[in-house]
Amino acid sequence: MIERKENGEILYTNLDEHFEPREHLSPYALIDKWRIVPVGTAEYSTNMLASLAGHPEDITLSPKLEGWYKIYLHTPGQSVLHLKLSSDPCFGAATASLRDFYTMEEFLWRCADMTGESLTLTRRLDANNRHSMLAAVRFVPMTEEEVAEYQAEDARTDTKRLYATDDMHAHLYFEHPRTLNDWRSVALNYAHSDVEWLSIEQIRNFVCKRLPTNDTKQFCFPREGDRNVQEQYSLFDYDEVLKTVIEQGHSQGLKMSVSLRMGAWGLTYPYDQYYFDCDFMQENPQWRTYDRNGDEIAAMSYAYPEVRKFMVDELLHMARSGCDAVTLIWHRGIPYVLYEKPVADRFFELYGEYPYELPLDDPRLNALHCEIMTGLMREIRTALDAEFGKGKIGLHVRTLYSPYDTKYVGLDVEQWAKEGLIDAIISYPVRFHEMLPDEVWKDEAHTRIDLAKYTKFVRTKAGATIHPGDCELLPPIQNSRGELCGPEGQAEHVAEWMALEKQYGVKVYFEIMPRHLSNAEFKRRALDLYASGAERIALWDTYGREPMKAMWSTAGRLGHKDELADMDVGEGMYYRRFRIYRIAGADISRYEPFWGG
């Protein structure tokens, strides 16, 4: 059915009448067909096209329109769609932003000149058996003024305030890219947004290559997505993948960075034999980190020049992709340096004693950790400048919550800014802190640790705490000497970081977490940051944010600093939701059949 309104709006329902080829559709739930599912809502009745876990062939809607339109898609919750217009270089994902299977969500997918365009729906890119359901497509014509305004938005620079990070691994976990062109989707859908920087992760060196057989059917993977990663990783040259995504991003006016988790040396059981396992670490146990009591920690130590060289070489390799910057991810994978022999020997040279009984925040030990890590940053900056020219490749750092939290683990970000080693800082709401009870200390002042008691303690309880990043603010925290450290509230949190921007010229971005919030909450968080003095915002794991078009309609526009307060982010502007009361012949208006329990 095609419903046409006086304003030129067109609503396609009964999609089995409009998508071709018809032989790819069926009223039955067949693995190789799109199922035709009758659906009744308060707005309309329609025949939805659905594939819950199958692999049907592509189907296409050819509306034969001319001029610019807003394109709205209708899908129930839990649905993931992969679509493209005929002129697009690749398919892109679009998902419902709610989990309710029996609520229909309409969202603005995109605006486009539909002259000569068709819309294709595919299942070949989904690797995780997620539901794909399309119930209706609505085309709303745009006036000349609306088109001009839409195009002018892309030309604005004052709204480009967002730093988006895509971890790349998710595209192997959830999807099944078959060609280099498929990877362009990583950048494609950020074209009309407030994203200034898109950072994509390099995973080239951090996937296990030491499995005894390439037959993944021989392995029990913790999750089906883990199998997807291991099976698909070898299909691509990741240098070419990065170049392809960066080329696509540049064509859209994005600044492109390649990021690297500086502590991504491996994962523990049950993920230890699959991806995120680094051969360099497995082949060089002599350069790992060690706790104060001699316990080996599953991480490499930057106290060793060989480890630093490995990472410097990897960052140089990343920078050859054509990117504008490299981003060092420091808020994952702690620790970076502890009590290794080079640390202990250097401490003895300086102070005539070994540091094993000292807490991590002992000023002398912390200064040595910071010295080692700042040395690494100097080596990175020198190497980038030597190969590409001074300052040609930006150096960005994703840090912990506050300057205090970052310095606690040896990352003296203020010193890096002062020396001109870095160009941008992204503050992420997470902190690492050593939590030790009174029973492990030798003295009441907490200056010396009893190593025997410490060993007993860490065998039975956690010796350190990582406060998760799914929060807005972290309270001040007590150090080993009983002093409260860290910012008190949002204003102080922002002011501490912005002081570095004002004094040293580094750009500072503030992360909004958790990943999924209501549109109103995204707006509130951003306005609070701006009111506290922030100029820019960061969004981690945007692979899971951007496809949720209803949510992204606000999250992707948070760079509109001056207009945000008056911006309508509620239902009705870019999305709306309404109940499904009948589906596949069953009336669920009052009673939903349920036979579980």
N, C-alpha and C positions, 0 to 999 in steps of 0.2 A: 504494500500500500504506500502511496505517496500523498502526503497531506501538504497542500500549498496554501499559504496565508497571503493576505493582501500586501503585507510588507515585503513579499518575496521570499519569506522563510519557507524552507522545505524540510519536512520530516519524513524520513524513510522508516517505515515499520514493515512487518512481515518480510524480513530480509531474505527469506528463501526465494522471493519473487525477483530480487534485484541483484543478488550476487551470482556470479558465473565462475566456472562452469557448474551447471545444475547437477551434473553427475557426481560432484564431490559432496552433495548434501543427502541426508537420509533422515527419516523420522525415527530411526533406531540408533542406539548407542553403539555404533561400530567404530573400530579402532582407526579406520582409514577414511572416515566420513565426518563432516560437520553435522551434528544432530540438530534437527529442527525442533525447537522446544516452544510450545505455546505458553505465553506469559500474559497475565492480566495485571494492570496497575491502575491507580486512580487517574492516570493521565491518558493511557491508551492501552489497547491490546496489540500484541505483536507476536510474530514467530521469531524467536531468538535463535541465533546460530551458536552452538556450543561444542567444545571439544574438551573433555575433562581430563583425559590422560592419553590422548591418541596422537596420531601423526597424519592427519588428512592433508591433501594437497592445498596449495594456495587458492584463495577465491578473491574475486575482484568486483567492486562496485564502480560502474561508469556513469556518473550522473549527468554528464554532458552540460556542464555549467560554463558560464563565462564571467570573468571578473572576480573580485575578491570576496571571500566568505569567511566567517567564523565557523569552525567545524567542531561540533559537540558530539561526543560519543556517550552512549548509554550502556552501562554494564553493571551487573550485580556485584556485591562485595566478594572478595577473594579472587577476582578475575584479573588475569594478566594478558594484555593484548600486544601483539607485535604487528605494526602497521607501517605502511609507507604510501606516499603519493608517487605517481609514476615518475616524477622528475627528481625524487629524492635519491641520494647516493646509496642509501641503505635503509633497512627497517629500524624502527625505534620502538621502545617499550612504553606502554601506557597502562597504568593500573588503577583500580579503585583504591581509595584511601581509607576504606572501612572493611571490617571483617564479616559483616552481617550478610549471609548468603541471600537473605530474602528482602534486602533493601536495594533498590535501584539507585545508582549514582550517575548523574549526568555531569560531565566536566568538559571544559573547553580544551580540546586537544591542541589546536593551533589555528592560526590565521594563514590564508594562502590565496594566491591567484589561482582559481580553479579552472582557468581556461585550458582545455585539452587534458585535464588531469583525471586520473582514476585513483581509487583507493583499494589497496590490496592488503588482505589479512593473511598472515602465515602462522604455521605451527612449527616450522622446521628449526626455529631458533630456541625453542624452549627445551631445556634438558632436564627439568626437574619435575615433570608431570604436574605442572600447575594448571588450574582451570583457565580456559579462554572462552569468554562469553560476550557476544555483542548483540544487544537487543534493539538498538535503534541508532540512526545517524541523523543529526540535525544540521542543516546548512543555513546560516543567517547572513544575508547579504550585508556588505559593509559600504557605507557611503564614502565618497571621495575624501571627506574630512577625516573619517575614521581611518582610512588607509594611510593618509598623510601623517596622522598622529602616530599610528602604529610604526611606520617607517622612521619617523623622527625619534622615537624612543630608542631605536638601535643606534642612532647617531649620537645620542647623549653620552657624555663622559662623566658627568657629575653623579650619576646613579650607579656607576660601576664600582661597587664597594664590597662585593662578596668574593670570598676565597673558597672555592669548592674543591674537595678532594675525593677522588674516585679510586678505590683500592684495586681495581682491575681484576683481582681474583674472583670477585662476585660474578663477572661475566662468564667465567668458566664454570663456576659453581651452579649458577641458575640457568645459564643459557648455553647454546651450542653454536658459536660462531664457526662458519665453514670456510670463509674467505677473509682476506685482509679487509675487503670493503665492509664486511659485517662489523668490524671493530670501529668503523667511523661513528657508529651509534653512540659511543662513549662521549663524543663531543657534540654530536648533531643537535640534541635537544636543548643545549644551553644557548642557542643562538639568540633567542629573544628573551633575555633575562638580565638581571643586574650583576651577573658573574663577571668579575674582572679577571681573576686568575682561575684556571682549571688545572689542578695538579693530579697527574695520573701516576700510579705506583709502578715501579720496576720490580718484577718478580723473577727476573731471569736466573739469578743465582740461588734462589731460595725455594727450589722444588727438588725433592729427592730424586736422584738419578741412580741410586744404588740398589734398587729392588732386584731380587734374584731372577725374576722373569717379567716380561712385558705383558703377560696375560693377567690383566686386572681381575679376571673372574676367579683367580686363585686367592684373592685377598678379601678379608672382611673389613669393609670401610665403616667408620663410625656413622657416617651419614651418606646418603646417596649422592649429595652434592660433592663430597670428597672424592668419590669415584669419578664423577664428571671431570673434576680438576685434573686428576692423575691421567685419565684417558685422553683428555683433549690438549694437555699442555704441550705435548711433543708435536702437535700439528702445525705449530707456528714458529717462525723466527721472531723473537720478541723485540729485536732491534727494529725490524720492519713494522711490527705492530705499533711501537711507540712513534715511529716516523709517520705512519698513516694517521694515527689519532691526532698528532700535533699538526700535521698538514690540514686536517679537517678543522681543528680549532682555530688555527690562524686564518683560514678562509672565512671564518665567522667573526673575526675581530677579537678573539680571545687571546689573552696572554697565557702561555703554556709552560707548566713546570713538570718535571719528573721527580717524584718523591721516593724516598727509601727509608725503611724502618731501620734505624741504626742499631737496634738490638734484636733484629730478626734472625737469630742464629738457629732456631729450631723450636719445636713444640714438644711438650711432654705427652706421655701416654693418655689417651689412645691415639693421638694424632702424630706420634713420633716417627712413623715409617712412611709418611706420605708427603704432601706438599709442606712448604715452609721448613724444609730441612736443608741445611747448608753443608755441602761437601767440604768446604774450607774448614768449618768447625770440626767435622768428624775426623778429618785428616790431621788436625793439629791440636790435640788435647793439651799440649804443653803451654798453650797461650790462653787458657781459660781463666775465668775469675775464680778467686778463692775467698771464702769467708775467713773471719778472724781466727777461728779455731781450726783452720786447715781444710774444711770441707770444700770440695770442688763444686762450683755453681755452674749450671748449664748455660753459660754465656761466655763470649770471648771478651778479653780485657783490652781496652785501648791503651793500657800501660805498655804494651808491646809494640814496637815499631812495625813489626810484620802485620799485625792486625790493622794498624792505622793505614799502612800502604795498601792492604787489600781493599779497604773501603774507599780510599782516595782513588784508586784505579777504577773501582766500580762507578764512582760518581763522575769521573772523567768519561767513562764509557757512556753513561747516561746522557751527559751533556752533548755528546756527538749526535744526538737524535734530532737536533734542530730546535730544541726547547729554548725558552728564554731564561729559565732558572732551574736550579735543583733545590729540592726541599728535603731537609733532614728531619725525620720524624723521631722525636725524642720522648714523646709521652707514651710510648709502647716499648716494652722490652728492657726495663730496668732490671739489674744494674749495668753500668758501663765500666766501672773500675772499683775495686775494693781493696783487698789486702795482699795482692800478688807480690812476688819477690821484688820486682823493680820498685814497687811502691814502698815496701818495707825497708829495702836497702837505702833508698833515697831519703826516707824519713829518718833513718838512723844517721845518715851523713849530716843531716840538718840539725838534729836534736839529741843525738847520742842515745836514743832508745828506739825500740820497735813499737809500732802503733797497734798491736793486736788487742790490747786491753782498752783501747779508746773507742768511744761511740763515733758513729759516722759524722756527727755534727761537731766533733772536736774541732775548734777553729784551725789548728795546725794541719790536721789530717784533711779537713775539707779544702783548705787552701792548696794542698798538694794535689788532691783530686781535680780541683779546678785548673791548676797549672797544666796537668796532663791533658785535660780535655780542651783547654784553650790552645795548647800546642797542636792538637788534631785539627782544630778549626783553622789555624794559621796555615797548616800544610794543605788543607783543602782549598783555601782561598788562593794560595800561591800557585798551586797546580792548575786551577781553573784559569787564572790570569795568564800563566805562562803559555797555555795552549790556545786560549781563545782571545786574549787581549784583556787588559785591565778592566774589570767591571763589566765585561760583555755578557757574562753569565751570572745572573743573580744568585744569591745564596740565602735561602729562606729556612727558618727553623720553626718547627711545631714544638712548643714547649709545654711544661706543666702549668699549673694554675697561676702562680705568682712568681716574681723574681726570687723570693725566699725558697719556694718549693723547688724551683729549677736549680738554684745554686746548691741546695741540699744534696743533690745527686751528682754534683761536680760540673754543672753546666752554668758557667758564669756569663749569662746572656748580656748583662750590662757591659762587661769587659769586651765581649765580642762586638757590641754596638760601638763602644768607644774607639776600638781599633779599626772600625770600618770593615769588619770581616763579614757582616751580614747586612741584608737589605730589607728583610721583613721578618716579623715575629707573629706567630699565631698562638694565642693563649688558649689552652684547653683545660677544662675544669677537672683535673685529676692530680693527685699528689701521692708520693711515696714517702713513707716515714717509718723509721725503726721504732718499734714499740717494745720496750723492755721493762719487766716488773722490777720492783725493789730487790727481789730475791737474787738477782744475778749480779748486783753491784757489790764492789768491795767496800765502798764508802758511802756515807749519806749524801755527799755532794754529787754523786753520780759522775765521777771523773774516771773511774777504773772499773772494768768488768772482770768478774771471776770467770775464766774461760771454761772451767769444768762445769760450773753451774749453768753457764750460757749454753754449752753443748746439750746438757740435759733438758734445758728449757726448749731449745729449737727442735729437739726430737719429739716433743709432746705438744707444743703449741706453735702458733705462727710467730716468727720473730720480727716480722715487718708487716705493714699494712699498706695496701694500695687502695686509696679511696677512689671509688669509681667516678667516671665522668658524666653519668646521667643525672646531672644536677645543675642548678643555676649558680649557687654560691657555696663556697667552703668556708667554715669558720676558722678563726685563728687556731693554731695547734701548738701544743706545748713541746718545747725541745727537751733535751736530756737534762738541762739545768733548771727546768721548771719555768722557763720564760715563754710567754705567749708570742708566737711568731706568725707572720702572714697578715694579709689585709683584713680589716674589720669592715665588711660590707662592700657593696658594689662600687660606691664612689671611690673608696680607697684602692680597691682592686684595679679599677680602670686608671686611676691617677698614677699608680706605680708604673704601669706599662707606658702610658702616654708620656710620662716624663722622659723616657728613653727616645720616643719619637721626636719630642720637641728639642731635646738636647743633641741627639746624634743623627736625626733624619731618617731613621728606620721606620717603615710602615708597620703598624700594629693592627692585627685583626683579632676579634674576640669571638670565640666559639659559642654557638647556641646548642645546647644539649638538653634532653635526649633527642634522638634523631627525629622522632615522630611526635609532633605536638599539634594541637588545634590551631587553626589559622589565627584565632584571637590571641592565643598564647604566644605564637611566633611574633605577632605584632607587639604585644606587651613587652616581651623580652628585648626586642630590638629597640623599642622606644626607651626602655630603661637604660640600656647601654648608651644610646645617643645622649640622653639627658645627663648621664654620668661623665660625659666627655669623650666617649669613643667615636671614632670616625668610620670604622669598617667592621665587617662581620665575617665570620668563617663558618662553613658548614662541612662537617666531616661525613664521610660515607654517603655522598650524594647519589651514588648508584641506587640507593634505596629511597631517596627523597624525591628526586626529580621526576621519576615515572609516575608518582602519585600526583596527578595533575591538579586535583582539587587542593591538596596541601601546597604544592609548588606554586600555585597561583598567588600565594602570599609569601612563602619562603623565598621564592625566586625573585621577588620584588622588594626585599628588605633594604636594598640599597637606595630606595627612594626616601632618603632621610628627611627631606623637607616636606614631603607630601604624605608621609606614612601616618601621621596622626589623624588625618582626615580621610584616609583610604578605607573604602568599604571592603572588608575581607570576609563578610558573612555569606551565608548561603543565599544564592540568587544572583550574585555578581558573576562569578566564574564557574560555579557549580551549584547543583541542587540535588536533593535526595527525596525519594518517595517510595512508599511501600509496594511490594509485590503481594497481591492477595490471591492470585491463582497462578500455578505453574505446572506444566506438563499434565494438565487435566485434574490436578488436585486443588481444592479450595482450601487455602490456609489463612483466610481472613480472620478466623477466630481460633481455630485449633490446628496446630502444626502436628501432623502425625509423627509420633516418636516411639520407637520400640526398643530403645537401648536400656542400659542400666542393669 
